[in-house]
Amino acid sequence: MRAKRIADVAEAWTVVVTVPNGETVAAGNWPDLIEARTWARETNQARLARVRGVLPLVWASGLIAELERGMWQ
C-alpha cells in the first residue's frame, strides 16, 4: 500500500502567519488549497503579516485512525 501524504486527507487548509508583535498564529481555514494560498499571497504582499506556511487541517479523530492503521510509518 502506498503511503498517503497528510495533505491528501486534509479537510481544510490554514495559513500560519507571524503578526507584527511577533506572535505566530494559524489564521482561518479554507476548504480549497488555492483559496488559502491566494489569501496567504495577498496578506504577504500587503505586508500585513509574514506568512510562514499553508498547512493542511485534518480531523483529530481521522488523523488518529490513519496513524493507528500505520498509514505514515
N, C-alpha and C positions, 0 to 999 in steps of 0.2 A: 504494500500500500504506500503510495506516495504521500509524504507529509504535506499538509496544507500550511500555508502561511496564516498567521493570525489575521492578517488583513483580509483573507479570503472569507472569514466568518464574521467580519465586522458588521455590526448592526447600524453603526453610525460613525462619524468622524468628528474629532475635536481638534482645535488649534491651541497649541501651547505657546503662550506669549510671556515676555517679561515686560511689565509696565514700568513707567518712568521712575517709580520709587524703588525699583529693584526686585519687587516680588514677582515670582513666576506662577502663572495660573493657567488652567485649562479653560478656554473660553468657548462656549456654545457647543452645539452638536448639529451636524448636518447628515442627512441620510445619504447624501451623494458626495463622493470624494472631490469631484470637480468643483462643487459649490464651496466646500471647505477650503480648497486651495485658492479659489478666487477671492474669498474673504481674507485669507491669510496674505495674499499678494497685495490686495488693496490696503490692508492695515499696515503692512510693512512699507509700502510706497508712500503712504501718508505720514509715516514716522510717528504714528500714534503709540505704537508698542513694537517691541522687537519680537518677531516670530521665531520661535525655536523649533517648531515642527508641527506637522499634521499627523495625528495618531489615530489608529483605529480604536473604536469603542466596542466592547463586547459585553454581553450579559455575564455577570459573575458566575451564575449557575452554568451557563453554556461553556464558559472557559474551564471551569472545574470538570465538567463532564468530558470535555475533549482531553484535558490533561490526564484524567483517570483512565481514559481509553488508550493513553500512550501516544496521542497524536503528534506531539512535538518532542519526541525523545531522540 
